[in-house]
Each structure stands twice: as C-alpha cells, then as structure tokens.
Amino acid sequence: MLPDKASHPGRTGVGIDNRSFVIGCLWILRSAHPRRACRERYGKWKAVHRRFSRWRHAGVWERAFDALTADRTIGT
C-alpha cells in the first residue's frame, strides 16, 4: 500500500524506511511539535516534510486511511 522506491533511481528514501517515516509523521502530529523539531532518527525534517507532501499529492495517505477504515468496518 505504501510506495516503495527501491527500484527507482535517485536519492529517494535514503536512510529511512517507510515504517520509520510514518512513525515520524505520527510523532509530529501527536506531539504537536513543529516539523523542524523532528527527531533525527526519523530523518531530516526537510526530507520528512518533502516525502509527506509527495505522498499527500499522490493520494497515498488517503488510500491508506481508507483501507484502515474499511478493515475496521468488516467486523461490525
């Protein structure tokens, strides 16, 4: 469900995998810290923001949350 850039050329995803990136995004949202306060283990704040924006424009977040919502309603 999450884009994998391993097969694409360039510097995408250098040093941070999708799981760490998503956890970093959730940490920023949950802690209400400015994105510049992003912890170094989640990557550089500018790279995290850039990837977040790319995913937002590509509809990745919406698809992921739709899938999670659909999965939640299956058992009800």
C-alpha positions as CSV (number, residue, x, y, z in Angstrom):
1,M,0.0,0.0,0.0
2,L,2.9,2.3,0.7
3,P,5.1,3.3,-2.2
4,D,8.5,1.6,-2.5
5,K,11.2,3.5,-4.3
6,A,13.9,0.9,-4.1
7,S,13.7,0.3,-7.9
8,H,13.7,3.9,-8.8
9,P,16.9,5.9,-9.4
10,G,17.8,8.9,-7.3
11,R,18.1,9.5,-3.6
12,T,14.6,8.7,-2.5
13,G,14.2,7.2,0.9
14,V,17.9,7.4,1.7
15,G,18.5,6.4,5.3
16,I,14.9,6.0,6.4
17,D,12.4,3.3,5.6
18,N,8.6,3.7,5.2
19,R,7.9,2.5,8.7
20,S,10.2,4.9,10.4
21,F,8.9,7.7,8.2
22,V,5.2,7.0,9.1
23,I,6.2,6.8,12.8
24,G,8.0,10.1,12.5
25,C,4.9,11.7,10.9
26,L,2.7,10.4,13.7
27,W,5.1,11.6,16.3
28,I,5.0,15.1,14.9
29,L,1.2,15.1,14.8
30,R,0.8,13.6,18.2
31,S,3.4,15.8,20.0
32,A,2.2,19.0,18.2
33,H,5.9,20.0,17.8
34,P,6.8,22.0,14.7
35,R,8.2,19.8,12.0
36,R,11.7,21.3,12.5
37,A,11.7,19.6,15.8
38,C,11.5,16.2,14.1
39,R,13.8,13.7,15.9
40,E,16.9,12.8,13.9
41,R,16.0,9.0,13.9
42,Y,13.0,9.8,11.7
43,G,15.2,11.6,9.2
44,K,15.9,15.2,8.4
45,W,12.9,17.4,8.9
46,K,13.0,18.8,5.4
47,A,13.2,15.3,3.8
48,V,10.3,14.1,6.0
49,H,8.2,17.1,5.0
50,R,9.0,16.6,1.3
51,R,8.1,12.9,1.4
52,F,4.9,13.7,3.4
53,S,3.9,16.3,0.7
54,R,4.6,13.9,-2.2
55,W,2.5,11.2,-0.5
56,R,-0.3,13.7,0.1
57,H,-0.3,14.8,-3.5
58,A,-0.2,11.2,-4.8
59,G,-3.1,10.2,-2.6
60,V,-1.1,7.6,-0.5
61,W,-2.4,8.9,2.9
62,E,-6.0,8.8,1.7
63,R,-5.7,5.3,0.3
64,A,-4.0,4.0,3.5
65,F,-6.6,5.6,5.8
66,D,-9.5,4.3,3.6
67,A,-8.1,0.8,3.8
68,L,-7.7,1.0,7.5
69,T,-11.3,2.3,7.8
70,A,-12.6,-0.4,5.5
71,D,-10.8,-3.0,7.6
72,R,-12.4,-1.7,10.8
73,T,-15.9,-1.9,9.4
74,I,-15.6,-5.5,8.3
75,G,-16.1,-7.0,11.7
76,T,-19.1,-4.8,12.7
